[in-house]
Amino acid sequence: TVRQEDNNLSRLSDEKALIEAVVPTNDHMNNRDQTFKRQASLIAAAFKAGIAASANLSTGGFDTHGNHDNSQYQSLGDLLEGVAYLQEALDAAGIGDKTTVVIGSDFGRTPYYNSGSGKDHWPITSVMVMHPTGSGKGGNVFGASTDKFRSQTLNRTTGQPDANGQILTHAHINLALLKELWIHGNALSNNFPLNVDDFAIFS
């Protein structure tokens, strides 16, 4: 879109400057890593300018095969402060009440340490969903792992452990998000069917 219309780039730049005037990236919460916040302000500006409807932000530092505790503590701090900045940027852009934020990873870390005080790849992880500001939703936990951090079957309605339930997967979460965002069943999403049962994650 920017290539097709030069004024879109100008509008993006203007919106970004307005957002950063309200919530500057360089001194917000004294975060060590400003990269995530620069991504966040750009995305909020693109949404506000009407030239984007979805986006991915990324940050690293979580692949802690050594020195796990110290590294994870700092990286989690950067992530959570970055997410707080993102919400402030969305609110400053006037679209916090229209934006759903999904936070996740492709895998977790082992519940035990390796010989280097690190943790290796683990197939169980979690996802956090932040509903739009003022939606009245949130504060709920759906699903659970065992005390050994292993998956277990869940009741598809309550999200509680249930011997007759199913394992919650990323496909179930994606299906629930499509329905929550009112885009399930449209022509584009039908090209990528998710052949799984419903989990009432957001009900």
PEJOWO-V406753 format. One line per field, one symbol per residue. ss: DSSP state (~ for helix, > for strand, _ for the rest). phi: phi as a letter, one per 40 degrees, with the letter a starting at -180 (. if undefined). psi: psi as a letter, one per 20 degrees, with the letter a starting at -180 (. if undefined). A space follows every 50 residues. Layout:
ss->???
phi->???
psi->???
This chain:
ss->_____~~~~~~~~~~~~~~~~~_____~~~____~~~~~~~~~~~~~~~_ _________________~~~~~~~~~~~~~~~~~~~~~~~~~___~~~__ >>>>___>>___________>>____>>>>____________________ ___>______>____>___~~~~~~~~~~~______~~~~__________ ___
phi->.cccbcccccccccccccccccbcccbcffccbcdccccccccdcccccg babaabbbabgbcccafdccccdccccccccccccdcccccccgbccbbb bbbaacabbdcbcccbfbbccacbabbbbbcddgcgchgbbbhabcccfb cacbccccgcdadccbccbccccccccdcccgbcgcdccccbcbcbccbc cbc
psi->ghhhohhhhghggghghggihgnqhijojkqhoigghhgghgghggghik jqiqqpqqqajimmiqlggggggghhggghhhhggghhggghijjhjjpp ppprriraqqjrqaikkrqaqpiparppporqpjijrrjqporqrrijlq qqqqpighjqpohjbrpprhggggghgghhjkjpirgghiimqnmrqppl hj.
